[in-house]
């Protein structure tokens, strides 16, 4: 799978100090790609809440949360 973005419409976000470990694993380009991906999570119970937390810690900025309750 390949992720691409128009650089003028969706520029890469500036990495934060909290993301040093993740950037060292896959590099700045892949980190910027991950930060610009849109992710939807259905259910925020015991599993969904952990997944959303992990996504935000990795640096994803576009996360949609859907919960029935």
PQR file with spaces between the fields and no chain letter, atoms N, CA, C, O and H, PARSE charges and radii, in Angstrom:
ATOM       1  N    UNK     1       0.838   -1.166    0.000 -0.4000 1.5000
ATOM       2  CA   UNK     1       0.000    0.000    0.000 -0.0000 2.0000
ATOM       3  C    UNK     1       0.888    1.237    0.000  0.5500 1.7000
ATOM       4  O    UNK     1       1.957    1.262    0.611 -0.5500 1.4000
ATOM       5  N    UNK     2       0.425    2.239   -0.687 -0.4000 1.5000
ATOM       6  CA   UNK     2       1.177    3.491   -0.776 -0.0000 2.0000
ATOM       7  C    UNK     2       0.270    4.642   -0.401  0.5500 1.7000
ATOM       8  O    UNK     2      -0.885    4.691   -0.826 -0.5500 1.4000
ATOM       9  H    UNK     2      -0.443    2.219   -1.184  0.4000 1.0000
ATOM      10  N    UNK     3       0.776    5.558    0.382 -0.4000 1.5000
ATOM      11  CA   UNK     3       0.024    6.730    0.810 -0.0000 2.0000
ATOM      12  C    UNK     3       0.620    7.942    0.120  0.5500 1.7000
ATOM      13  O    UNK     3       1.837    8.126    0.107 -0.5500 1.4000
ATOM      14  H    UNK     3       1.713    5.518    0.726  0.4000 1.0000
ATOM      15  N    UNK     4      -0.254    8.777   -0.461 -0.4000 1.5000
ATOM      16  CA   UNK     4       0.239   10.007   -1.076 -0.0000 2.0000
ATOM      17  C    UNK     4      -0.684   11.162   -0.699  0.5500 1.7000
ATOM      18  O    UNK     4      -1.874   10.972   -0.449 -0.5500 1.4000
ATOM      19  H    UNK     4      -1.243    8.628   -0.450  0.4000 1.0000
ATOM      20  N    UNK     5      -0.109   12.358   -0.664 -0.4000 1.5000
ATOM      21  CA   UNK     5      -0.840   13.561   -0.291 -0.0000 2.0000
ATOM      22  C    UNK     5      -0.374   14.704   -1.169  0.5500 1.7000
ATOM      23  O    UNK     5       0.780   14.748   -1.595 -0.5500 1.4000
ATOM      24  H    UNK     5       0.858   12.512   -0.868  0.4000 1.0000
ATOM      25  N    UNK     6      -1.273   15.621   -1.431 -0.4000 1.5000
ATOM      26  CA   UNK     6      -0.891   16.833   -2.146 -0.0000 2.0000
ATOM      27  C    UNK     6      -0.182   17.746   -1.138  0.5500 1.7000
ATOM      28  O    UNK     6      -0.790   18.150   -0.146 -0.5500 1.4000
ATOM      29  H    UNK     6      -2.211   15.586   -1.084  0.4000 1.0000
ATOM      30  N    UNK     7       1.075   18.070   -1.374 -0.4000 1.5000
ATOM      31  CA   UNK     7       1.851   18.813   -0.369 -0.0000 2.0000
ATOM      32  C    UNK     7       1.315   20.204   -0.053  0.5500 1.7000
ATOM      33  O    UNK     7       1.542   20.703    1.050 -0.5500 1.4000
ATOM      34  H    UNK     7       1.568   17.742   -2.179  0.4000 1.0000
ATOM      35  N    UNK     8       0.611   20.847   -0.983 -0.4000 1.5000
ATOM      36  CA   UNK     8       0.074   22.179   -0.708 -0.0000 2.0000
ATOM      37  C    UNK     8      -1.257   22.118    0.037  0.5500 1.7000
ATOM      38  O    UNK     8      -1.550   22.988    0.856 -0.5500 1.4000
ATOM      39  H    UNK     8       0.426   20.442   -1.878  0.4000 1.0000
ATOM      40  N    UNK     9      -2.067   21.087   -0.245 -0.4000 1.5000
ATOM      41  CA   UNK     9      -3.371   20.971    0.403 -0.0000 2.0000
ATOM      42  C    UNK     9      -3.270   20.390    1.812  0.5500 1.7000
ATOM      43  O    UNK     9      -4.034   20.763    2.702 -0.5500 1.4000
ATOM      44  H    UNK     9      -1.828   20.379   -0.911  0.4000 1.0000
ATOM      45  N    UNK    10      -2.330   19.485    2.003 -0.4000 1.5000
ATOM      46  CA   UNK    10      -2.165   18.855    3.306 -0.0000 2.0000
ATOM      47  C    UNK    10      -0.677   18.730    3.621  0.5500 1.7000
ATOM      48  O    UNK    10      -0.098   17.656    3.460 -0.5500 1.4000
ATOM      49  H    UNK    10      -1.709   19.182    1.280  0.4000 1.0000
ATOM      50  N    UNK    11      -0.054   19.823    4.069 -0.4000 1.5000
ATOM      51  CA   UNK    11       1.383   19.776    4.363 -0.0000 2.0000
ATOM      52  C    UNK    11       1.656   18.881    5.572  0.5500 1.7000
ATOM      53  O    UNK    11       0.788   18.704    6.426 -0.5500 1.4000
ATOM      54  H    UNK    11      -0.525   20.695    4.199  0.4000 1.0000
ATOM      55  N    UNK    12       2.851   18.325    5.640 -0.4000 1.5000
ATOM      56  CA   UNK    12       3.174   17.477    6.795 -0.0000 2.0000
ATOM      57  C    UNK    12       3.230   18.297    8.074  0.5500 1.7000
ATOM      58  O    UNK    12       3.771   19.403    8.086 -0.5500 1.4000
ATOM      59  H    UNK    12       3.557   18.470    4.946  0.4000 1.0000
ATOM      60  N    UNK    13       2.669   17.754    9.155 -0.4000 1.5000
ATOM      61  CA   UNK    13       2.734   18.471   10.431 -0.0000 2.0000
ATOM      62  C    UNK    13       4.145   18.428   11.003  0.5500 1.7000
ATOM      63  O    UNK    13       4.927   17.525   10.705 -0.5500 1.4000
ATOM      64  H    UNK    13       2.230   16.856    9.145  0.4000 1.0000
ATOM      65  N    UNK    14       4.450   19.406   11.815 -0.4000 1.5000
ATOM      66  CA   UNK    14       5.762   19.433   12.465 -0.0000 2.0000
ATOM      67  C    UNK    14       5.801   18.348   13.546  0.5500 1.7000
ATOM      68  O    UNK    14       4.884   18.260   14.363 -0.5500 1.4000
ATOM      69  H    UNK    14       3.815   20.139   12.057  0.4000 1.0000
ATOM      70  N    UNK    15       6.841   17.531   13.558 -0.4000 1.5000
ATOM      71  CA   UNK    15       6.934   16.495   14.595 -0.0000 2.0000
ATOM      72  C    UNK    15       7.164   17.113   15.968  0.5500 1.7000
ATOM      73  O    UNK    15       7.824   18.143   16.098 -0.5500 1.4000
ATOM      74  H    UNK    15       7.585   17.602   12.894  0.4000 1.0000
ATOM      75  N    UNK    16       6.612   16.473   16.981 -0.4000 1.5000
ATOM      76  CA   UNK    16       6.787   16.966   18.346 -0.0000 2.0000
ATOM      77  C    UNK    16       7.888   16.173   19.045  0.5500 1.7000
ATOM      78  O    UNK    16       8.338   15.139   18.552 -0.5500 1.4000
ATOM      79  H    UNK    16       6.076   15.636   16.876  0.4000 1.0000
ATOM      80  N    UNK    17       8.305   16.670   20.184 -0.4000 1.5000
ATOM      81  CA   UNK    17       9.347   15.979   20.954 -0.0000 2.0000
ATOM      82  C    UNK    17       8.864   14.620   21.448  0.5500 1.7000
ATOM      83  O    UNK    17       9.678   13.720   21.661 -0.5500 1.4000
ATOM      84  H    UNK    17       7.939   17.511   20.584  0.4000 1.0000
ATOM      85  N    UNK    18       7.557   14.455   21.634 -0.4000 1.5000
ATOM      86  CA   UNK    18       7.007   13.189   22.108 -0.0000 2.0000
ATOM      87  C    UNK    18       7.100   12.092   21.049  0.5500 1.7000
ATOM      88  O    UNK    18       6.948   10.915   21.374 -0.5500 1.4000
ATOM      89  H    UNK    18       6.896   15.185   21.461  0.4000 1.0000
ATOM      90  N    UNK    19       7.342   12.451   19.804 -0.4000 1.5000
ATOM      91  CA   UNK    19       7.383   11.477   18.714 -0.0000 2.0000
ATOM      92  C    UNK    19       8.794   11.078   18.304  0.5500 1.7000
ATOM      93  O    UNK    19       8.976   10.470   17.250 -0.5500 1.4000
ATOM      94  H    UNK    19       7.466   13.407   19.540  0.4000 1.0000
ATOM      95  N    UNK    20       9.771   11.398   19.093 -0.4000 1.5000
ATOM      96  CA   UNK    20      11.166   11.081   18.758 -0.0000 2.0000
ATOM      97  C    UNK    20      11.357    9.578   18.586  0.5500 1.7000
ATOM      98  O    UNK    20      12.040    9.142   17.660 -0.5500 1.4000
ATOM      99  H    UNK    20       9.624   11.892   19.950  0.4000 1.0000
ATOM     100  N    UNK    21      10.762    8.789   19.463 -0.4000 1.5000
ATOM     101  CA   UNK    21      10.924    7.336   19.394 -0.0000 2.0000
ATOM     102  C    UNK    21      10.285    6.764   18.136  0.5500 1.7000
ATOM     103  O    UNK    21      10.882    5.912   17.479 -0.5500 1.4000
ATOM     104  H    UNK    21      10.207    9.142   20.216  0.4000 1.0000
ATOM     105  N    UNK    22       9.073    7.220   17.786 -0.4000 1.5000
ATOM     106  CA   UNK    22       8.423    6.687   16.592 -0.0000 2.0000
ATOM     107  C    UNK    22       9.120    7.137   15.318  0.5500 1.7000
ATOM     108  O    UNK    22       9.199    6.374   14.356 -0.5500 1.4000
ATOM     109  H    UNK    22       8.588    7.913   18.320  0.4000 1.0000
ATOM     110  N    UNK    23       9.621    8.356   15.296 -0.4000 1.5000
ATOM     111  CA   UNK    23      10.356    8.827   14.114 -0.0000 2.0000
ATOM     112  C    UNK    23      11.645    8.036   13.939  0.5500 1.7000
ATOM     113  O    UNK    23      12.053    7.761   12.810 -0.5500 1.4000
ATOM     114  H    UNK    23       9.557    8.976   16.078  0.4000 1.0000
ATOM     115  N    UNK    24      12.282    7.673   15.026 -0.4000 1.5000
ATOM     116  CA   UNK    24      13.523    6.898   14.915 -0.0000 2.0000
ATOM     117  C    UNK    24      13.274    5.498   14.374  0.5500 1.7000
ATOM     118  O    UNK    24      14.191    4.870   13.844 -0.5500 1.4000
ATOM     119  H    UNK    24      11.952    7.896   15.943  0.4000 1.0000
ATOM     120  N    UNK    25      12.053    5.001   14.500 -0.4000 1.5000
ATOM     121  CA   UNK    25      11.735    3.658   13.992 -0.0000 2.0000
ATOM     122  C    UNK    25      11.525    3.669   12.483  0.5500 1.7000
ATOM     123  O    UNK    25      12.135    2.870   11.774 -0.5500 1.4000
ATOM     124  H    UNK    25      11.309    5.511   14.930  0.4000 1.0000
ATOM     125  N    UNK    26      10.666    4.565   11.976 -0.4000 1.5000
ATOM     126  CA   UNK    26      10.366    4.521   10.547 -0.0000 2.0000
ATOM     127  C    UNK    26      10.711    5.781    9.787  0.5500 1.7000
ATOM     128  O    UNK    26      10.452    5.830    8.584 -0.5500 1.4000
ATOM     129  H    UNK    26      10.169    5.215   12.553  0.4000 1.0000
ATOM     130  N    UNK    27      11.268    6.788   10.394 -0.4000 1.5000
ATOM     131  CA   UNK    27      11.741    7.969    9.684 -0.0000 2.0000
ATOM     132  C    UNK    27      10.711    9.089    9.606  0.5500 1.7000
ATOM     133  O    UNK    27       9.525    8.879    9.861 -0.5500 1.4000
ATOM     134  H    UNK    27      11.478    6.748   11.371  0.4000 1.0000
ATOM     135  N    UNK    28      11.179   10.270    9.253 -0.4000 1.5000
ATOM     136  CA   UNK    28      10.323   11.452    9.233 -0.0000 2.0000
ATOM     137  C    UNK    28       9.275   11.406    8.134  0.5500 1.7000
ATOM     138  O    UNK    28       8.147   11.848    8.351 -0.5500 1.4000
ATOM     139  H    UNK    28      12.142   10.440    9.047  0.4000 1.0000
ATOM     140  N    UNK    29       9.618   10.877    6.949 -0.4000 1.5000
ATOM     141  CA   UNK    29       8.644   10.820    5.850 -0.0000 2.0000
ATOM     142  C    UNK    29       7.479    9.910    6.198  0.5500 1.7000
ATOM     143  O    UNK    29       6.324   10.286    5.994 -0.5500 1.4000
ATOM     144  H    UNK    29      10.535   10.517    6.773  0.4000 1.0000
ATOM     145  N    UNK    30       7.751    8.742    6.709 -0.4000 1.5000
ATOM     146  CA   UNK    30       6.671    7.818    7.083 -0.0000 2.0000
ATOM     147  C    UNK    30       5.859    8.375    8.243  0.5500 1.7000
ATOM     148  O    UNK    30       4.644    8.183    8.291 -0.5500 1.4000
ATOM     149  H    UNK    30       8.689    8.437    6.875  0.4000 1.0000
ATOM     150  N    UNK    31       6.505    9.061    9.175 -0.4000 1.5000
ATOM     151  CA   UNK    31       5.780    9.680   10.288 -0.0000 2.0000
ATOM     152  C    UNK    31       4.827   10.744    9.761  0.5500 1.7000
ATOM     153  O    UNK    31       3.688   10.841   10.220 -0.5500 1.4000
ATOM     154  H    UNK    31       7.492    9.218    9.136  0.4000 1.0000
ATOM     155  N    UNK    32       5.286   11.543    8.800 -0.4000 1.5000
ATOM     156  CA   UNK    32       4.425   12.563    8.213 -0.0000 2.0000
ATOM     157  C    UNK    32       3.259   11.924    7.468  0.5500 1.7000
ATOM     158  O    UNK    32       2.141   12.437    7.515 -0.5500 1.4000
ATOM     159  H    UNK    32       6.211   11.465    8.428  0.4000 1.0000
ATOM     160  N    UNK    33       3.508   10.798    6.774 -0.4000 1.5000
ATOM     161  CA   UNK    33       2.428   10.088    6.092 -0.0000 2.0000
ATOM     162  C    UNK    33       1.401    9.573    7.090  0.5500 1.7000
ATOM     163  O    UNK    33       0.198    9.718    6.871 -0.5500 1.4000
ATOM     164  H    UNK    33       4.416   10.381    6.736  0.4000 1.0000
ATOM     165  N    UNK    34       1.860    8.977    8.174 -0.4000 1.5000
ATOM     166  CA   UNK    34       0.949    8.459    9.191 -0.0000 2.0000
ATOM     167  C    UNK    34       0.127    9.574    9.831  0.5500 1.7000
ATOM     168  O    UNK    34      -1.059    9.391   10.104 -0.5500 1.4000
ATOM     169  H    UNK    34       2.837    8.859    8.351  0.4000 1.0000
ATOM     170  N    UNK    35       0.741   10.713   10.067 -0.4000 1.5000
ATOM     171  CA   UNK    35       0.045   11.825   10.711 -0.0000 2.0000
ATOM     172  C    UNK    35      -1.073   12.372    9.836  0.5500 1.7000
ATOM     173  O    UNK    35      -2.025   12.956   10.355 -0.5500 1.4000
ATOM     174  H    UNK    35       1.705   10.861    9.845  0.4000 1.0000
ATOM     175  N    UNK    36      -0.980   12.197    8.510 -0.4000 1.5000
ATOM     176  CA   UNK    36      -1.983   12.741    7.594 -0.0000 2.0000
ATOM     177  C    UNK    36      -3.055   11.734    7.187  0.5500 1.7000
ATOM     178  O    UNK    36      -3.957   12.088    6.428 -0.5500 1.4000
ATOM     179  H    UNK    36      -0.206   11.724    8.089  0.4000 1.0000
ATOM     180  N    UNK    37      -2.987   10.505    7.659 -0.4000 1.5000
ATOM     181  CA   UNK    37      -3.991    9.487    7.320 -0.0000 2.0000
ATOM     182  C    UNK    37      -5.244    9.705    8.173  0.5500 1.7000
ATOM     183  O    UNK    37      -5.150   10.020    9.359 -0.5500 1.4000
ATOM     184  H    UNK    37      -2.254   10.217    8.275  0.4000 1.0000
ATOM     185  N    UNK    38      -6.406    9.534    7.559 -0.4000 1.5000
ATOM     186  CA   UNK    38      -7.673    9.614    8.292 -0.0000 2.0000
ATOM     187  C    UNK    38      -8.047    8.218    8.779  0.5500 1.7000
ATOM     188  O    UNK    38      -8.064    7.268    7.996 -0.5500 1.4000
ATOM     189  H    UNK    38      -6.482    9.277    6.596  0.4000 1.0000
ATOM     190  N    UNK    39      -8.346    8.092   10.068 -0.4000 1.5000
ATOM     191  CA   UNK    39      -8.686    6.807   10.671 -0.0000 2.0000
ATOM     192  C    UNK    39     -10.013    6.942   11.400  0.5500 1.7000
ATOM     193  O    UNK    39     -10.245    7.929   12.097 -0.5500 1.4000
ATOM     194  H    UNK    39      -8.333    8.863   10.704  0.4000 1.0000
ATOM     195  N    UNK    40     -10.882    5.956   11.240 -0.4000 1.5000
ATOM     196  CA   UNK    40     -12.147    5.928   11.958 -0.0000 2.0000
ATOM     197  C    UNK    40     -12.155    4.766   12.932  0.5500 1.7000
ATOM     198  O    UNK    40     -11.747    3.658   12.583 -0.5500 1.4000
ATOM     199  H    UNK    40     -10.694    5.153   10.673  0.4000 1.0000
ATOM     200  N    UNK    41     -12.615    5.011   14.150 -0.4000 1.5000
ATOM     201  CA   UNK    41     -12.699    3.978   15.173 -0.0000 2.0000
ATOM     202  C    UNK    41     -14.148    3.880   15.633  0.5500 1.7000
ATOM     203  O    UNK    41     -14.741    4.863   16.079 -0.5500 1.4000
ATOM     204  H    UNK    41     -12.946    5.911   14.433  0.4000 1.0000
ATOM     205  N    UNK    42     -14.705    2.687   15.517 -0.4000 1.5000
ATOM     206  CA   UNK    42     -16.078    2.446   15.949 -0.0000 2.0000
ATOM     207  C    UNK    42     -16.021    1.674   17.251  0.5500 1.7000
ATOM     208  O    UNK    42     -15.492    0.564   17.301 -0.5500 1.4000
ATOM     209  H    UNK    42     -14.223    1.889   15.154  0.4000 1.0000
ATOM     210  N    UNK    43     -16.560    2.255   18.290 -0.4000 1.5000
ATOM     211  CA   UNK    43     -16.550    1.643   19.608 -0.0000 2.0000
ATOM     212  C    UNK    43     -15.376    2.146   20.426  0.5500 1.7000
ATOM     213  O    UNK    43     -14.225    2.034   20.005 -0.5500 1.4000
ATOM     214  H    UNK    43     -16.990    3.157   18.249  0.4000 1.0000
ATOM     215  N    UNK    44     -15.662    2.693   21.578 -0.4000 1.5000
ATOM     216  CA   UNK    44     -14.620    3.242   22.433 -0.0000 2.0000
ATOM     217  C    UNK    44     -14.600    2.553   23.790  0.5500 1.7000
ATOM     218  O    UNK    44     -14.328    3.178   24.815 -0.5500 1.4000
ATOM     219  H    UNK    44     -16.597    2.784   21.919  0.4000 1.0000
ATOM     220  N    UNK    45     -14.889    1.273   23.781 -0.4000 1.5000
ATOM     221  CA   UNK    45     -14.862    0.498   25.017 -0.0000 2.0000
ATOM     222  C    UNK    45     -13.449    0.114   25.389  0.5500 1.7000
ATOM     223  O    UNK    45     -12.511    0.885   25.184 -0.5500 1.4000
ATOM     224  H    UNK    45     -15.110    0.765   22.948  0.4000 1.0000
ATOM     225  N    UNK    46     -13.298   -1.075   25.935 -0.4000 1.5000
ATOM     226  CA   UNK    46     -11.993   -1.504   26.443 -0.0000 2.0000
ATOM     227  C    UNK    46     -10.937   -1.614   25.352  0.5500 1.7000
ATOM     228  O    UNK    46      -9.776   -1.280   25.589 -0.5500 1.4000
ATOM     229  H    UNK    46     -14.060   -1.701   26.102  0.4000 1.0000
ATOM     230  N    UNK    47     -11.309   -2.068   24.174 -0.4000 1.5000
ATOM     231  CA   UNK    47     -10.340   -2.209   23.080 -0.0000 2.0000
ATOM     232  C    UNK    47     -10.220   -0.916   22.285  0.5500 1.7000
ATOM     233  O    UNK    47      -9.111   -0.462   22.001 -0.5500 1.4000
ATOM     234  H    UNK    47     -12.252   -2.339   23.982  0.4000 1.0000
ATOM     235  N    UNK    48     -11.352   -0.320   21.923 -0.4000 1.5000
ATOM     236  CA   UNK    48     -11.338    0.893   21.105 -0.0000 2.0000
ATOM     237  C    UNK    48     -10.605    2.042   21.751  0.5500 1.7000
ATOM     238  O    UNK    48      -9.893    2.786   21.076 -0.5500 1.4000
ATOM     239  H    UNK    48     -12.253   -0.688   22.153  0.4000 1.0000
ATOM     240  N    UNK    49     -10.771    2.197   23.066 -0.4000 1.5000
ATOM     241  CA   UNK    49     -10.094    3.303   23.748 -0.0000 2.0000
ATOM     242  C    UNK    49      -8.582    3.123   23.733  0.5500 1.7000
ATOM     243  O    UNK    49      -7.841    4.100   23.626 -0.5500 1.4000
ATOM     244  H    UNK    49     -11.349    1.593   23.614  0.4000 1.0000
ATOM     245  N    UNK    50      -8.122    1.880   23.841 -0.4000 1.5000
ATOM     246  CA   UNK    50      -6.680    1.610   23.791 -0.0000 2.0000
ATOM     247  C    UNK    50      -6.137    1.881   22.389  0.5500 1.7000
ATOM     248  O    UNK    50      -5.046    2.431   22.238 -0.5500 1.4000
ATOM     249  H    UNK    50      -8.724    1.086   23.928  0.4000 1.0000
ATOM     250  N    UNK    51      -6.896    1.497   21.370 -0.4000 1.5000
ATOM     251  CA   UNK    51      -6.474    1.729   19.987 -0.0000 2.0000
ATOM     252  C    UNK    51      -6.381    3.222   19.698  0.5500 1.7000
ATOM     253  O    UNK    51      -5.408    3.679   19.098 -0.5500 1.4000
ATOM     254  H    UNK    51      -7.783    1.051   21.493  0.4000 1.0000
ATOM     255  N    UNK    52      -7.380    3.978   20.118 -0.4000 1.5000
ATOM     256  CA   UNK    52      -7.377    5.426   19.887 -0.0000 2.0000
ATOM     257  C    UNK    52      -6.208    6.090   20.614  0.5500 1.7000
ATOM     258  O    UNK    52      -5.563    6.988   20.073 -0.5500 1.4000
ATOM     259  H    UNK    52      -8.170    3.607   20.605  0.4000 1.0000
ATOM     260  N    UNK    53      -5.946    5.653   21.821 -0.4000 1.5000
ATOM     261  CA   UNK    53      -4.807    6.212   22.554 -0.0000 2.0000
ATOM     262  C    UNK    53      -3.497    5.921   21.838  0.5500 1.7000
ATOM     263  O    UNK    53      -2.639    6.797   21.733 -0.5500 1.4000
ATOM     264  H    UNK    53      -6.470    4.923   22.261  0.4000 1.0000
ATOM     265  N    UNK    54      -3.337    4.695   21.346 -0.4000 1.5000
ATOM     266  CA   UNK    54      -2.111    4.331   20.630 -0.0000 2.0000
ATOM     267  C    UNK    54      -1.969    5.153   19.346  0.5500 1.7000
ATOM     268  O    UNK    54      -0.870    5.599   19.016 -0.5500 1.4000
ATOM     269  H    UNK    54      -4.035    3.983   21.432  0.4000 1.0000
ATOM     270  N    UNK    55      -3.070    5.353   18.621 -0.4000 1.5000
ATOM     271  CA   UNK    55      -3.019    6.152   17.396 -0.0000 2.0000
ATOM     272  C    UNK    55      -2.607    7.588   17.691  0.5500 1.7000
ATOM     273  O    UNK    55      -1.819    8.175   16.950 -0.5500 1.4000
ATOM     274  H    UNK    55      -3.963    4.991   18.889  0.4000 1.0000
ATOM     275  N    UNK    56      -3.131    8.146   18.759 -0.4000 1.5000
ATOM     276  CA   UNK    56      -2.771    9.522   19.087 -0.0000 2.0000
ATOM     277  C    UNK    56      -1.336    9.632   19.568  0.5500 1.7000
ATOM     278  O    UNK    56      -0.669   10.631   19.300 -0.5500 1.4000
ATOM     279  H    UNK    56      -3.771    7.669   19.362  0.4000 1.0000
ATOM     280  N    UNK    57      -0.854    8.624   20.272 -0.4000 1.5000
ATOM     281  CA   UNK    57       0.545    8.653   20.722 -0.0000 2.0000
ATOM     282  C    UNK    57       1.519    8.533   19.560  0.5500 1.7000
ATOM     283  O    UNK    57       2.617    9.088   19.604 -0.5500 1.4000
ATOM     284  H    UNK    57      -1.396    7.812   20.490  0.4000 1.0000
ATOM     285  N    UNK    58       1.116    7.806   18.516 -0.4000 1.5000
ATOM     286  CA   UNK    58       1.958    7.676   17.330 -0.0000 2.0000
ATOM     287  C    UNK    58       2.006    8.987   16.562  0.5500 1.7000
ATOM     288  O    UNK    58       2.963    9.245   15.833 -0.5500 1.4000
ATOM     289  H    UNK    58       0.224    7.356   18.480  0.4000 1.0000
ATOM     290  N    UNK    59       0.968    9.827   16.722 -0.4000 1.5000
ATOM     291  CA   UNK    59       0.982   11.134   16.074 -0.0000 2.0000
ATOM     292  C    UNK    59      -0.106   11.334   15.050  0.5500 1.7000
ATOM     293  O    UNK    59      -0.084   12.331   14.329 -0.5500 1.4000
ATOM     294  H    UNK    59       0.191    9.617   17.315  0.4000 1.0000
ATOM     295  N    UNK    60      -1.058   10.428   14.956 -0.4000 1.5000
ATOM     296  CA   UNK    60      -2.149   10.602   14.008 -0.0000 2.0000
ATOM     297  C    UNK    60      -3.037   11.741   14.476  0.5500 1.7000
ATOM     298  O    UNK    60      -3.419   11.815   15.643 -0.5500 1.4000
ATOM     299  H    UNK    60      -1.076    9.618   15.541  0.4000 1.0000
ATOM     300  N    UNK    61      -3.358   12.633   13.537 -0.4000 1.5000
ATOM     301  CA   UNK    61      -4.125   13.820   13.894 -0.0000 2.0000
ATOM     302  C    UNK    61      -5.563   13.786   13.392  0.5500 1.7000
ATOM     303  O    UNK    61      -6.386   14.572   13.861 -0.5500 1.4000
ATOM     304  H    UNK    61      -3.047   12.573   12.588  0.4000 1.0000
ATOM     305  N    UNK    62      -5.891   12.904   12.457 -0.4000 1.5000
ATOM     306  CA   UNK    62      -7.227   12.810   11.893 -0.0000 2.0000
ATOM     307  C    UNK    62      -7.870   11.504   12.346  0.5500 1.7000
ATOM     308  O    UNK    62      -7.813   10.508   11.626 -0.5500 1.4000
ATOM     309  H    UNK    62      -5.223   12.266   12.076  0.4000 1.0000
ATOM     310  N    UNK    63      -8.470   11.496   13.511 -0.4000 1.5000
ATOM     311  CA   UNK    63      -9.107   10.289   14.057 -0.0000 2.0000
ATOM     312  C    UNK    63     -10.578   10.614   14.335  0.5500 1.7000
ATOM     313  O    UNK    63     -10.890   11.533   15.092 -0.5500 1.4000
ATOM     314  H    UNK    63      -8.516   12.305   14.096  0.4000 1.0000
ATOM     315  N    UNK    64     -11.472    9.845   13.713 -0.4000 1.5000
ATOM     316  CA   UNK    64     -12.902   10.000   13.960 -0.0000 2.0000
ATOM     317  C    UNK    64     -13.334    8.949   14.964  0.5500 1.7000
ATOM     318  O    UNK    64     -13.008    7.771   14.824 -0.5500 1.4000
ATOM     319  H    UNK    64     -11.219    9.098   13.099  0.4000 1.0000
ATOM     320  N    UNK    65     -14.065    9.378   15.971 -0.4000 1.5000
ATOM     321  CA   UNK    65     -14.501    8.480   17.038 -0.0000 2.0000
ATOM     322  C    UNK    65     -16.015    8.297   16.950  0.5500 1.7000
ATOM     323  O    UNK    65     -16.762    9.273   16.888 -0.5500 1.4000
ATOM     324  H    UNK    65     -14.329   10.335   16.086  0.4000 1.0000
ATOM     325  N    UNK    66     -16.463    7.033   16.944 -0.4000 1.5000
ATOM     326  CA   UNK    66     -17.887    6.719   16.874 -0.0000 2.0000
ATOM     327  C    UNK    66     -18.207    5.775   18.026  0.5500 1.7000
ATOM     328  O    UNK    66     -17.600    4.713   18.164 -0.5500 1.4000
ATOM     329  H    UNK    66     -15.856    6.240   16.994  0.4000 1.0000
ATOM     330  N    UNK    67     -19.174    6.181   18.851 -0.4000 1.5000
ATOM     331  CA   UNK    67     -19.586    5.364   19.996 -0.0000 2.0000
ATOM     332  C    UNK    67     -21.100    5.379   20.060  0.5500 1.7000
ATOM     333  O    UNK    67     -21.721    6.440   19.999 -0.5500 1.4000
ATOM     334  H    UNK    67     -19.667    7.043   18.738  0.4000 1.0000
ATOM     335  N    UNK    68     -21.693    4.205   20.183 -0.4000 1.5000
ATOM     336  CA   UNK    68     -23.147    4.084   20.231 -0.0000 2.0000
ATOM     337  C    UNK    68     -23.712    4.691   21.511  0.5500 1.7000
ATOM     338  O    UNK    68     -24.729    5.383   21.463 -0.5500 1.4000
ATOM     339  H    UNK    68     -21.189    3.342   20.233  0.4000 1.0000
ATOM     340  N    UNK    69     -23.086    4.450   22.629 -0.4000 1.5000
ATOM     341  CA   UNK    69     -23.596    4.950   23.900 -0.0000 2.0000
ATOM     342  C    UNK    69     -23.368    6.433   23.991  0.5500 1.7000
ATOM     343  O    UNK    69     -23.728    7.053   24.992 -0.5500 1.4000
ATOM     344  H    UNK    69     -22.260    3.888   22.667  0.4000 1.0000
